[in-house]
Amino acid sequence: MTTATATATATAASSPLSRLFALGRAETTLLMRNRTALFMALAMPVMMIGGVRSMLKQVAQHSQGLDQHAAMVNGVTGLILMFVVYYNLTAAYVARRGELVLKRLRTGEATDLEILAGTAVPSVVLALLQCAVLGVAAAAVLHLPAPVNPLLLVAGLGFALVLLVALAALSSAFTKSVESAGITTLPVTLVAQFGSGLLIPLEVLPDQLATFCRALPTTPAFQLLRLGWFGTDGSAAATDFAGTWAEAAPHLGLAAAWTAAACWAARRWFRWEPRR
């Protein structure tokens, strides 16, 4: 399927759902043909598991009571979302803009939101599948308990996906080429890895630094994931289903605020065609 065919297929649909499906199917075809993007989406998160485990072992030597299993599951889940959704989607938006696909799609029936969401469908679906596989494998191998609050788990995943899609759209506005996506996405990726508890759990950081990191854009959603599964974000003892809601309230508020801000910024600065 060529880019022109993908565009025609997407715009030929009549309902919002069918247009979204057509856009997602066309984008999936393009993703499967891009070996670099496919490698980043499939192999990179798997390769990071060993790095996360090694780092957590080093941290545990200087921190008593660290739940390495909870930290590792939360960290790898966050890395999957960062690489598969944020980085991969930033490159996809830049590539489609450079090929004038986005500009042509806007002349059809699809709305701006449908175009952005349709382009994100393959990355989001792939990330969800990888997270599901990770969850099942971790539960079986590490003998982890069932999620304490599945609703918070779903909420954290939902906030993370919407936030990272919006950040990808925003980052693409400052990315001139697909090759430079690795540079423009680096600040957000590093902040998430080292400031949102993915590589270094926040509970081992000094109190003031940990408090600051909990307010970063990507932290609340990732903390909700950990809180929903393990009943704690690491800052207090694990609690039950009812108790998790009180602990989750600040994370829910911050996640909603950062997600709304990212969506507004993406809508404000997203570029639909290359600079001239």
N, C-alpha and C positions, 0 to 999 in steps of 0.2 A: 504494500500500500504506500503510495507516494504522499508527500505532504499535501499536495493539491487534492488528492483523493480523500485524505483524512479530513481536510477542511470541508469538502463537499458532503461527505458522509455525515459529519457532525451537524452541519447547518440544515440538512435535509429533513431532520427529525421535526416533529410537530409539537410534542408536549415537553415540558421542562425535564421530566424524568427520562424520556427517550433521548433528548438532546444530551443530557448529562451522560447517559450510557454510551451514546455514540462517540462523544468526545473522549470518554475514558477508554473505550475500545481502541480508538485511533492512537491515543497516547501510549497505550500498552504496546501496540505494535512498534511504535517508534522506540520505546524503551528497550524492547527485546533486541532491536537492531543495534543499539548503542552499547558496545561491550564494556566501555569504561564506566558508564553509568550503572550498568547491570552489576559489574564487579563491586562498585562502591555500595550498591544496595544490598547485595547478597553476601559478599565475602567479608567486607570490612567489619560489620558488627560481630561476626563469628571470631575474627582474628583478635578483636579487642577483649574477648572473654579472658584469655590468658593474662593480658596486661592488667585488667581490673583485679583479677584474683591475686596476682603477684603484689600489686600495690596495697591491697587490703591486708594481706599477710604482714607486710612491713608496718602498716599503720597499727595493726592489732598488737604488735610487739611493744608499742608505747602507749597503748590505750586499753585499759582493763574493761571487760564487759561489752566490747564491741560485737554486735551481731553480724558476723561476716556474711552469713547466708542472705540476710535481709538486705545488707548493703550491696552485695554482689548482684542480686536479682534486680534491685532498683537501679543500680548503675548500668547494667547491660541493657535493661529496658530503655533507659534514657538515651544510651548511645545508639540503639536501634532507631529510635525516633529522630535523633539529631542527624544521623547520616542518611537514613532512608527517606525521611520526609524533608527535613530542612535543606541539607546540602543538595540532594538529588533534585528536589523541586526547584531550587534556585537556578540550577543549571538548565533545567527544562524550560523555565520561563524565559531565560535569556536566549536559549536556542530558538524557541518558537517566535520570539520577538524578532530576532535577527533574520529568520526565514520569512518574516511578514505574515506568518500564520495567524497570530493574534489580531493583526490589523484586518485581515480578510474575514476572520470569524465575526468581528464586530459588525460587518455589513450584512450578516445573516440574521436568523431568528434568535440565536442564543444571546442571553443577556451577559453583561460583564461578569456577574457573579457565577453564572453557569460556565463561562469560559475558564475562569480561574479554578473553579471547583472541578470541572471536568479534567483539566490538565493534572490536577492533584490526585485524582482517583487511583491510578496505578500505584503511586508511592504510598498513599494511605492504606490501601488494601494490603500491599506487600508488608508494610510495617505491622499491621494488625495480625497478619498471619505469622510473622516472625515472633511477635510478642506472645501469641498463643502457644506456639511451639516451645518458646523459652519457658513459659509458665508451666506447661505440662512436664517438660523435661526436668525443670528445677524441682517441681513437687515430687517427681518420681525418684530422682537421684539423691536429692538432699533431704527427702522426707519432710517437706515443709507442710505446715498446717493449711487448712482451707482458709480462704480470705475471711478476715474478721468482718469487714463491711464491703461487700461487692459494689454497693451503690457509690461509695467514695472511690473505689477502684475505677469504675466506669467514668465517673466525673473527672477524675484526674487524667484519664486517657483522652477523654473528649476535649478538655481544656488544652492539653498538650498538643493534640493534633491541630486544632483550630489556630492556636497561637503560632505553631511552627509553620503552618501554611501561610499565615499572614506575614510572618517574619521572612519567609522565603520570597514572597511577592515584594516585600519592602526591600530586601537585600538585592533583588534582581534589578531594582531601579538604579543601583549604584554599581552594577556589574556590566562592563562593556562587552565581555566575551565569555564563552563557556569556560575557556582556559583560566580566566581570572576569577572564576567562582570560588576556587579553593582559597583565594586570598581574601575576598570580600566576606566570605562566610566564617573566616577564622576567628574574628573577635567574639561573635555569638557562640561559636562552638567551644572556644576556650573558657568563656565565662560559664557556660553550662557544665563543662567537664569539671572544672576546679572550684566553681562557686555555687553550684547547685547540688552538690553531694554525689555526683556520679562516680568520680574517682576517689575523692576524699570525703568521707561522711562528715556532715556538718557537726555532729556531736563531739568530734575529736578536735574541733577548732576552738580557739579562745572565744569566750562568750560574746564579746562585742563584735568580733569578726563573723561569728555564726549568725548573730542577729542581723547584721548587714546582708549576709548572703541569703538569708531567708526572704529578703525583700526583693531579690533580683527577679527579672521577668520569668525565667524558666523554672525557678525553684518551687513555687507553690504547687504547680501541677505535678511535678515529680514527687513532692512530699505527700501529696494526696494519694499517689499510687502506693507508696510505702505504707502510709497510714491505713489505707483501705485493706491491704493484704495482711499486714503484721500487727495492726492495732496501735502502732506508735510511729512517729516520725524520727525517733531516736532521741528526742529531747526529754522524754519522760517514760515511765514504765508503761508496758503494753496494757491496753484497756479492752473492754468488750464493745459490742456493736453500738450500744447507747452512748458509751463514753467517748467513742471516736468522733461523734458529731461536735462535741464541745471543742475538742482539740483541732478539728478540721475547720472550724468557723473562720479563723484568720486566713488560712490557706485558700479557702473558697472565695473570700472577698478579694484577696490579692490576685488570685488567678483570673477572676472575672474582670477586674480592673485592667490588668496587663493585657488580657486578650482583647478587650474592647479598644484599648489604646493602639495595639498592634494592627487591628482591623481598620481603624480610622486612618492610621499612618499609611498602611498599604493602599487604601483607596485614594488617599491624597497624593501619594508620590509614585505609584506604579506607572511604568512607561509601557505603552502599547506598541510603540514602533521605535526603531533605532534612532539615535541622535544623528542629525544631519550636519 
